[in-house]
């Protein structure tokens, strides 16, 4: 586990906070005014709160920005004897948000963080104020959800690699060494801004996965897809109606090789037919790394307008 006070040469200078509410030691950043509107930022695979460092700095001037690390990621604990499927992360997120008493939440979601966030929204729609998806799917009971996920997997190098290596037995050996393979894994998913790659940056993304025992989280996300273990939360009719009435924004780096816009933006539009969609040419899957100022600006503008 990364030491609590590690700032990675000052690039992540935020005070660490911890809660045991989900049944393990969960790390989170909590910056900005206590009485500010809550932005709950949810990372995906194989990142952690470090992904949102620019957004935290920009938006914590006016908002309370809360950034948890999922179980098995970042500065959070990677407990043995736990499963790391989507539904487990939804339950963990629910325990976290309820323990902190969070309401009027604007979800800022990336990658698999969107799956966890939408699962939480299905369970607690009245705690949600706005939805922001940035290169993240928004499953919410759409009838074509599974078809779109599978169609995307057929053209995604990341998902093709997961399926192949799970079948030939090499998925776990590779992801159990994720600390060494972090750059190739991130590149496979897709970012375009190679200027961000420094020793500090590589250290920040590789440090959570220093040993095989610390790779359960990243392995769980991948293995859960390959084996069908992930379960999407399905909203009841009341939750479905409530969420459809929330202000929403989608931001999509069009150079995303893992989550293709043509397969996933229709899922967003099915729930939020009149919502803004900002497509960013030349920006990859990790839009918060490729275009941090652009993405922060779009989110800040959306918050002001809604």
DRENTIVEX-965018 format. One record per residue: residue number from 1; x, y, z of N, C-alpha, C in turn. Coordinates in steps of 0.02 Angstrom, whole numbers, plus 50000, padded with zeros to 5 digits. Atoms other than C-alpha are relative to their C-alpha. Layout:
// residues N
NUM,X,Y,Z,X,Y,Z,X,Y,Z .
...
// end
This chain:
// residues 306
1,50042,49941,50000,50000,50000,50000,50044,50062,50000 .
2,49963,49937,50001,50061,50176,49962,49998,50032,50069 .
3,50002,49963,49937,50112,50270,50120,49950,50057,49998 .
4,50054,49951,49999,49973,50387,50173,50024,50070,49981 .
5,49975,49932,50011,50084,50541,50164,50039,50008,49935 .
6,49963,49997,50063,50160,50502,49993,49966,50051,49953 .
7,50027,49950,50045,50137,50652,49876,50027,49995,49929 .
8,49970,50009,50065,50239,50591,49727,50029,50067,49974 .
9,49962,49939,50017,50358,50739,49721,49954,50062,49998 .
10,50044,49942,49995,50218,50859,49768,49945,50003,49947 .
11,50052,49998,50051,50105,50812,49622,49932,49978,50026 .
12,50063,50020,49969,49972,50742,49739,50002,50024,50073 .
13,49985,49971,49935,49983,50861,49888,49941,50002,50048 .
14,50063,49995,49964,49813,50823,49964,50001,49959,50065 .
15,50002,50034,49934,49781,50775,50146,49964,49933,49994 .
16,50034,50065,50003,49742,50589,50159,49947,49992,50054 .
17,50054,50017,49953,49580,50534,50243,49985,49926,49992 .
18,50016,50071,50003,49525,50358,50286,49936,49985,50037 .
19,50059,50026,49965,49366,50267,50334,50000,49924,49996 .
20,50008,50073,49999,49333,50086,50383,49928,49979,49985 .
21,50071,50014,50010,49149,50099,50338,49986,49943,49951 .
22,50015,50056,50046,49158,49979,50188,50029,49933,50022 .
23,49971,50063,49977,49246,49846,50293,50073,49991,49983 .
24,49928,49999,50011,49423,49890,50241,50021,50073,50006 .
25,49974,49931,49992,49535,50044,50256,49998,50035,49932 .
26,50012,49966,50064,49472,50156,50116,50027,50071,50003 .
27,49970,49933,50003,49572,50310,50069,49957,50047,49957 .
28,50033,49951,50042,49494,50469,50004,50030,50069,50011 .
29,49983,49929,49997,49536,50650,49966,49936,50038,50013 .
30,50058,49959,49983,49417,50781,50037,50023,50072,50003 .
31,49973,49932,50006,49464,50956,49977,49945,50050,49985 .
32,50048,49947,50014,49371,51120,49971,49956,50015,50059 .
33,50042,49979,49944,49240,51205,50080,49953,49945,50022 .
34,50044,50053,49973,49143,51089,50196,49928,50010,49978 .
35,50069,49987,50018,48981,51175,50146,49992,50007,49925 .
36,50005,49996,50072,49020,51170,49960,49961,49942,49970 .
37,50032,50055,50035,48925,51067,49834,50049,49943,49992 .
38,49956,50058,50001,48993,50890,49832,50010,49974,49930 .
39,49981,50036,50061,49086,50822,49682,50032,49935,50023 .
40,49974,50066,49982,49115,50635,49703,50031,49969,49938 .
41,49962,50020,50059,49251,50581,49581,50020,49927,50006 .
42,49991,50073,49997,49262,50395,49539,50045,49977,49943 .
43,49952,50023,50049,49413,50321,49451,49983,49930,49976 .
44,50009,50067,50027,49425,50161,49350,50064,49960,49999 .
45,49946,50049,50006,49554,50034,49290,50057,50027,49957 .
46,49974,50020,49934,49700,50033,49331,50027,50062,50036 .
47,49978,49936,49973,49706,50209,49403,49979,50007,50073 .
48,50025,49984,49933,49666,50291,49570,49988,50075,50003 .
49,50016,49930,49994,49629,50464,49638,50049,50047,49967 .
50,49949,49960,50034,49790,50528,49560,49975,50026,49933 .
51,50028,49981,50065,49694,50535,49396,49966,50068,50002 .
52,50039,49939,49993,49592,50681,49463,50038,50058,50031 .
53,49961,49949,49963,49736,50785,49535,49990,50070,49973 .
54,50010,49934,50028,49712,50929,49413,49929,50026,50014 .
55,50069,49981,49987,49524,50929,49436,49991,50021,50073 .
56,50003,49983,49929,49544,50931,49626,50025,50071,50011 .
57,49970,49934,49991,49657,51083,49618,49955,50055,49973 .
58,50041,49949,50033,49541,51177,49500,49934,50010,50036 .
59,50069,49993,49977,49370,51140,49573,49992,50003,50076 .
60,50006,49995,49928,49408,51131,49759,50000,50072,50025 .
61,50007,49929,49981,49413,51321,49758,49927,50018,50015 .
62,50071,49983,49994,49224,51321,49745,49957,49942,50023 .
63,50040,50059,49985,49166,51142,49778,50037,49955,50050 .
64,49971,50053,49957,49194,51003,49904,50013,49940,49955 .
65,49981,50052,50046,49290,50878,49798,50023,49939,50039 .
66,49986,50062,49963,49290,50700,49867,50019,49947,49950 .
67,49973,50048,50048,49395,50568,49780,50021,49937,50038 .
68,49980,50063,49968,49394,50391,49852,50041,49956,49953 .
69,49967,50054,50037,49510,50252,49798,49961,49936,50012 .
70,50036,50064,49992,49415,50092,49763,50043,49949,50036 .
71,49966,50055,49967,49459,49936,49861,50052,49969,49952 .
72,49948,50029,50041,49626,49873,49795,50034,50048,49954 .
73,49969,49949,50043,49678,50037,49715,50027,50057,50042 .
74,49974,49939,49968,49782,50189,49762,50024,49987,50070 .
75,49979,50004,49930,49805,50215,49948,49951,49960,50042 .
76,50046,50043,49964,49658,50103,49994,50030,49931,50011 .
77,49977,50067,49984,49684,49932,50070,49979,49951,49945 .
78,50016,50055,50045,49686,49775,49962,49991,49937,50042 .
79,50009,50056,49953,49609,49648,50081,49998,49933,49964 .
80,50008,50069,50024,49626,49461,50054,49931,49975,50020 .
81,50064,50031,49982,49470,49355,50056,49939,50040,49979 .
82,50057,49961,50027,49362,49486,49969,49996,49989,49925 .
83,50007,50001,50073,49292,49480,49793,50000,50072,49975 .
84,49989,49933,50029,49326,49627,49678,49958,50010,49938 .
85,50045,49992,50056,49177,49622,49562,49966,50068,50004 .
86,50034,49935,50003,49076,49774,49508,49952,50009,50059 .
87,50050,49993,49947,48938,49739,49634,50033,50012,50068 .
88,49964,49988,49937,49067,49737,49775,50019,50074,50006 .
89,49981,49930,49999,49127,49910,49726,49940,50046,50009 .
90,50062,49961,49988,48947,49974,49721,49983,50000,50074 .
91,50014,50006,49928,48919,49910,49898,50050,50042,50040 .
92,49949,49960,49965,49083,49988,49955,49987,50075,49993 .
93,50014,49929,50011,49038,50155,49876,49939,50022,50039 .
94,50060,49984,49961,48867,50151,49957,50018,50010,50073 .
95,49980,49995,49930,48944,50120,50129,50040,50064,50012 .
96,49958,49941,49995,49070,50259,50099,49957,50063,50000 .
97,50040,49939,50006,48942,50390,50044,49952,50009,50058 .
98,50046,49996,49943,48820,50348,50183,50038,50018,50064 .
99,49961,49984,49941,48957,50354,50315,50019,50073,50003 .
100,49982,49929,50002,49007,50528,50257,49938,50045,49997 .
101,50062,49961,50002,48825,50582,50246,49994,50043,49937 .
102,49998,49960,50061,48844,50640,50066,49931,50004,49967 .
103,50062,49987,50037,48692,50718,49979,50014,50052,49948 .
104,49992,49951,50055,48665,50830,49827,50067,49988,49964 .
105,49936,50021,50028,48808,50735,49746,50001,50010,49924 .
106,49985,50002,50071,48877,50774,49574,50051,49945,49989 .
107,49955,50055,50016,48953,50613,49511,50045,50019,49942 .
108,49952,49991,50054,49112,50634,49407,50033,49933,49990 .
109,49984,50071,50006,49147,50463,49335,50042,49986,49939 .
110,49957,50020,50055,49281,50384,49227,50005,49924,49998 .
111,49988,50072,50010,49297,50208,49154,49953,49960,50045 .
112,50043,50042,49958,49232,50075,49276,49971,50039,50059 .
113,50031,49958,49949,49201,50214,49402,49930,50020,49982 .
114,50068,49984,50023,49049,50254,49296,49952,49943,50016 .
115,50043,50057,49984,48982,50078,49322,49982,50000,50074 .
116,50012,49998,49927,49002,50093,49511,49955,50059,50017 .
117,50040,49941,49985,48931,50269,49511,49928,49993,49980 .
118,50069,50010,50021,48777,50223,49411,49965,49947,50044 .
119,50029,50048,49953,48752,50073,49526,49979,50034,50065 .
120,50017,49961,49940,48755,50191,49675,49939,50044,49987 .
121,50056,49957,50018,48636,50309,49585,49935,49961,49997 .
122,50060,50042,50002,48514,50166,49557,49974,49986,50070 .
123,50020,50015,49931,48514,50131,49744,49979,50063,50038 .
124,50012,49938,49963,48510,50313,49802,49990,50059,49954 .
125,50009,49946,50049,48440,50423,49664,49989,50068,50032 .
126,50015,49936,49968,48384,50557,49786,50061,50033,50031 .
127,49937,49970,49977,48564,50585,49842,50040,50031,49942 .
128,49963,49977,50059,48617,50629,49664,49971,50066,49975 .
129,50020,49936,50028,48612,50806,49597,50013,50005,49925 .
130,49980,49998,50071,48704,50789,49430,50041,49938,49984 .
131,49960,50056,50025,48789,50656,49324,50050,50027,49948 .
132,49949,49983,50049,48954,50685,49233,50038,49935,49984 .
133,49963,50060,50022,49026,50540,49132,50055,50022,49952 .
134,49942,49984,50043,49200,50560,49057,50032,49935,49977 .
135,49976,50064,50026,49246,50412,48946,49981,49943,50049 .
136,50025,50052,49955,49138,50304,49058,49930,49979,49981 .
137,50067,50023,50017,48986,50195,49018,49950,50017,50055 .
138,50053,49984,49951,48821,50235,49102,49944,49948,49997 .
139,50052,50053,50001,48727,50070,49123,49945,50017,50049 .
140,50057,49983,49957,48553,50100,49192,49938,49963,49976 .
141,50057,50041,50020,48443,49957,49135,49980,50007,49928 .
142,50017,49994,50071,48449,49999,48949,49993,49930,49969 .
143,50012,50067,50027,48381,49852,48848,50057,49974,49955 .
144,49945,50021,50044,48531,49851,48729,50068,50003,50034 .
145,49937,49992,49962,48662,49866,48867,50050,49945,49985 .
146,49954,50056,50009,48738,49693,48851,50024,49996,49928 .
147,49980,50002,50071,48737,49699,48661,50053,50052,49986 .
148,49952,49946,50012,48832,49864,48663,50067,49984,50033 .
149,49939,50019,49966,48958,49801,48790,50038,49948,49959 .
150,49967,50053,50038,48994,49647,48684,50025,50026,49932 .
151,49979,49971,50064,49002,49746,48521,50064,50041,50010 .
152,49939,49961,49984,49130,49862,48602,50059,49953,50012 .
153,49946,50047,49984,49231,49715,48667,50030,49970,49937 .
154,49976,50031,50062,49245,49647,48491,50051,50044,49963 .
155,49955,49954,50035,49342,49802,48434,50049,50035,50048 .
156,49958,49969,49950,49434,49846,48594,50061,49957,50015 .
157,49940,50040,49985,49616,49787,48611,50004,49978,50073 .
158,49997,50017,49929,49602,49791,48801,49955,49940,50015 .
159,50046,50055,49985,49449,49679,48810,50019,49937,49961 .
160,49977,50059,50037,49516,49564,48673,50058,49968,50036 .
161,49943,50027,49962,49676,49546,48774,49976,49963,50063 .
162,50026,50032,49939,49578,49507,48933,49971,49931,49984 .
163,50033,50062,50018,49475,49372,48847,50052,49947,49980 .
164,49949,50047,50023,49627,49293,48764,50042,49974,50058 .
165,49955,50021,49947,49738,49291,48918,49964,49962,50056 .
166,50037,50040,49952,49602,49228,49033,49992,49929,49974 .
167,50007,50067,50030,49577,49084,48911,50064,49960,50002 .
168,49937,50038,50003,49762,49040,48899,50038,50000,50066 .
169,49971,50004,49934,49800,49065,49084,50054,50051,50016 .
170,49946,49951,49988,49915,49217,49069,49974,50066,50027 .
171,50026,49937,49974,49797,49353,49133,50028,50016,50069 .
172,49977,49987,49932,49845,49333,49315,50075,50013,50004 .
173,49929,49985,49997,50034,49322,49289,50018,50070,49976 .
174,49985,49933,50025,50032,49483,49188,49975,50053,50049 .
175,50028,49948,49956,49917,49584,49302,50027,49994,50071 .
176,49968,50005,49934,50001,49515,49458,50067,50037,50001 .
177,49940,49960,50006,50153,49611,49395,49985,50070,49972 .
178,50023,49937,50029,50056,49769,49355,50046,50058,50016 .
179,49953,49947,49983,50182,49878,49446,50054,50008,49948 .
180,49949,49998,50053,50306,49833,49309,49969,50012,49932 .
181,50033,49997,50066,50179,49829,49167,49954,50061,49994 .
182,50050,49947,49997,50088,49990,49210,49998,50043,49937 .
183,50000,49957,50059,50144,50092,49060,49968,49966,49940 .
184,50029,50035,50057,50101,49960,48931,49925,49990,50010 .
185,50072,50008,49987,49932,49932,49016,49963,50065,49986 .
186,50031,49935,50012,49891,50118,49014,49999,50016,49925 .
187,49997,49986,50072,49947,50133,48833,49951,49956,49961 .
188,50048,50044,50033,49841,49983,48783,49930,50030,50004 .
189,50066,49968,49993,49688,50072,48852,49997,50065,49961 .
190,49997,49944,50044,49743,50231,48768,50005,50068,50032 .
191,49994,49928,49990,49813,50400,48810,50048,50026,49946 .
192,49964,49972,50057,49888,50516,48680,50055,50048,50020 .
193,49954,49948,49978,49985,50643,48783,50062,49970,50032 .
194,49939,50032,49973,50155,50559,48801,50042,50048,50041 .
195,49962,49951,49961,50223,50721,48876,49989,49992,50075 .
196,50013,50008,49928,50144,50671,49043,50045,49946,50031 .
197,49962,50056,49973,50259,50520,49059,50066,50024,50029 .
198,49938,49986,49965,50392,50555,49189,50011,49944,50050 .
199,49987,50051,49949,50474,50446,49321,49950,50006,50057 .
200,50048,49989,49945,50360,50525,49452,49931,49974,49981 .
201,50065,50022,50025,50205,50492,49347,49995,49924,49998 .
202,49999,50073,50001,50253,50310,49319,50000,49971,50070 .
203,49998,50023,49931,50291,50290,49503,49931,50005,50031 .
204,50066,49990,49971,50121,50361,49550,49950,49947,49977 .
205,50048,50049,50025,50025,50241,49439,50022,49928,50013 .
206,49977,50067,49987,50136,50090,49472,50002,49981,50073 .
207,49990,50013,49929,50156,50108,49661,49945,49959,50033 .
208,50052,50039,49966,49985,50036,49710,50005,49925,49986 .
209,49999,50070,50022,50031,49871,49624,50070,49971,50008 .
210,49929,50019,49990,50203,49835,49699,50008,49925,50007 .
211,49996,50073,49991,50164,49652,49740,49937,49968,49972 .
212,50058,50036,50025,50046,49518,49676,49940,50008,50047 .
213,50053,49993,49951,49945,49534,49837,49966,50068,49997 .
214,50030,49933,50006,49914,49718,49795,49966,50009,49932 .
215,50028,49995,50068,49848,49679,49620,49929,49971,49996 .
216,50066,50031,50002,49682,49600,49671,49948,50046,49968 .
217,50049,49954,50027,49586,49757,49625,50001,50003,49925 .
218,49994,49996,50073,49653,49776,49449,49984,49934,49967 .
219,50015,50066,50028,49643,49589,49419,49925,49986,50002 .
220,50071,50012,49993,49464,49585,49482,49959,50033,49945 .
221,50037,49966,50054,49403,49716,49358,50005,49961,49935 .
222,49989,50035,50063,49481,49620,49213,49968,49931,50001 .
223,50024,50069,49996,49438,49444,49270,49924,49998,50003 .
224,50073,49998,49995,49260,49493,49312,49967,50007,49932 .
225,50028,49995,50067,49231,49543,49132,50008,49934,49962 .
226,49986,50061,50038,49312,49388,49060,49956,49941,50022 .
227,50038,50057,49974,49212,49271,49172,49925,50015,50009 .
228,50071,49983,49991,49046,49365,49176,49979,50009,50072 .
229,50016,49994,49928,49057,49393,49364,49971,50068,50019 .
230,50027,49933,49984,49015,49579,49359,49925,50001,49989 .
231,50073,49994,50005,48832,49618,49390,49981,50074,50001 .
232,50024,49931,50004,48753,49782,49335,49940,50009,50048 .
233,50057,49982,49958,48635,49866,49459,49943,50023,49954 .
234,50059,49980,50040,48460,49883,49384,49956,50045,50041 .
235,50042,49954,49961,48360,50034,49441,49927,49978,50001 .
236,50072,50010,50001,48180,50016,49495,49968,50059,49964 .
237,50031,49946,50040,48053,50125,49402,50006,50069,50031 .
238,49995,49935,49967,48060,50263,49532,50070,50029,49993 .
239,49931,49977,50008,48250,50273,49526,50013,50020,49928 .
240,49990,49985,50071,48246,50270,49336,49971,50069,49984 .
241,50031,49935,50013,48125,50418,49331,50040,50056,50033 .
242,49964,49947,49964,48223,50515,49461,50065,50019,49966 .
243,49935,49986,50030,48392,50499,49376,49992,50033,49931 .
244,50011,49970,50066,48323,50542,49204,49987,50075,50003 .
245,50015,49928,49992,48274,50713,49273,50060,50040,50024 .
246,49941,49964,49976,48451,50756,49331,50038,50032,49943 .
247,49954,49972,50050,48566,50874,49235,50058,49952,49989 .
248,49947,50049,50016,48697,50770,49145,50045,50028,49945 .
249,49949,49981,50050,48854,50793,49041,50042,49939,49985 .
250,49952,50051,50021,48957,50669,48941,50059,50034,49966 .
251,49938,49977,50031,49138,50706,48895,50035,49938,49973 .
252,49972,50061,50029,49220,50584,48775,50060,50016,49957 .
253,49942,49998,50043,49397,50577,48710,49991,49951,49943 .
254,50019,50042,50057,49369,50512,48535,50055,49951,49979 .
255,49946,50047,50015,49539,50424,48526,50002,49942,50050 .
256,50006,50056,49952,49482,50303,48662,49999,49934,49962 .
257,49999,50065,50033,49532,50130,48605,49966,49945,50040 .
258,50030,50051,49956,49450,50040,48751,49924,50006,50002 .
259,50072,49988,49997,49277,50119,48763,49982,50046,49942 .
260,50012,49964,50062,49215,50172,48593,49935,50040,50004 .
261,50057,49954,49993,49097,50320,48581,49937,49973,49966 .
262,50060,50022,50037,48983,50239,48453,49961,49946,50037 .
263,50035,50052,49962,48943,50098,48573,49972,50025,50066 .
264,50020,49981,49932,48928,50192,48738,49964,50067,50005 .
265,50037,49937,49995,48867,50368,48703,49924,49990,49990 .
266,50072,50012,50005,48697,50298,48646,49969,49977,50067 .
267,50026,50018,49934,48679,50223,48821,49987,50062,50042 .
268,50009,49936,49964,48703,50397,48894,49939,50037,49973 .
269,50055,49962,50029,48581,50477,48772,49932,49967,50012 .
270,50063,50035,49986,48450,50344,48809,49972,50022,50067 .
271,50024,49977,49934,48442,50407,48989,49991,50076,50000 .
272,49999,49926,49999,48480,50591,48956,49997,50026,49928 .
273,50004,49984,50072,48415,50629,48780,50016,50072,49982 .
274,49987,49929,50016,48436,50818,48794,50065,50024,50031 .
275,49939,49979,49965,48602,50818,48888,50056,50016,49950 .
276,49942,49982,50041,48762,50895,48820,50048,49941,49994 .
277,49946,50047,50011,48893,50781,48744,50058,50039,49969 .
278,49940,49966,50024,49068,50852,48722,50049,49947,49975 .
279,49953,50048,50029,49175,50749,48602,50066,50035,49987 .
280,49934,49968,50003,49361,50785,48609,50045,49962,49950 .
281,49957,50033,50049,49459,50741,48451,50072,49996,50025 .
282,49930,50009,49982,49633,50672,48479,50014,49987,50073 .
283,49993,50014,49929,49601,50638,48663,49982,49927,50012 .
284,50008,50071,49990,49616,50460,48725,49955,49981,50058 .
285,50041,50027,49946,49534,50351,48857,50009,50039,50065 .
286,49986,49964,49937,49620,50442,49001,49997,50075,49986 .
287,50009,49930,50020,49547,50611,48956,50025,50048,50054 .
288,49976,49957,49945,49595,50681,49128,50076,50008,49997 .
289,49928,49993,50011,49778,50651,49079,50015,50035,49934 .
290,49986,49972,50067,49768,50698,48895,49981,50074,49995 .
291,50026,49931,50008,49669,50860,48914,49972,50025,50066 .
292,50026,49983,49934,49657,50907,49099,49968,50070,50003 .
293,50028,49933,49998,49626,51093,49071,49933,50003,49963 .
294,50063,50001,50039,49493,51063,48938,49945,49966,50039 .
295,50051,50037,49963,49402,50933,49042,49978,50038,50062 .
296,50017,49960,49941,49410,51038,49201,49957,50059,49981 .
297,50039,49943,50022,49344,51187,49104,49929,49981,49981 .
298,50067,50023,50019,49198,51090,49031,49958,49983,50062 .
299,50036,50017,49939,49151,51024,49203,49981,50062,50039 .
300,50014,49938,49964,49165,51195,49285,49943,50039,49967 .
301,50053,49964,50037,49056,51272,49148,49933,49965,50011 .
302,50062,50038,49989,48926,51134,49167,49973,50013,50071 .
303,50023,49987,49932,48920,51161,49356,49969,50068,50006 .
304,50029,49932,49998,48890,51347,49332,49932,50003,49966 .
305,50062,49996,50039,48754,51320,49203,49942,49960,50029 .
306,50053,50044,49975,48659,51186,49298,49993,50008,50075 .
// end
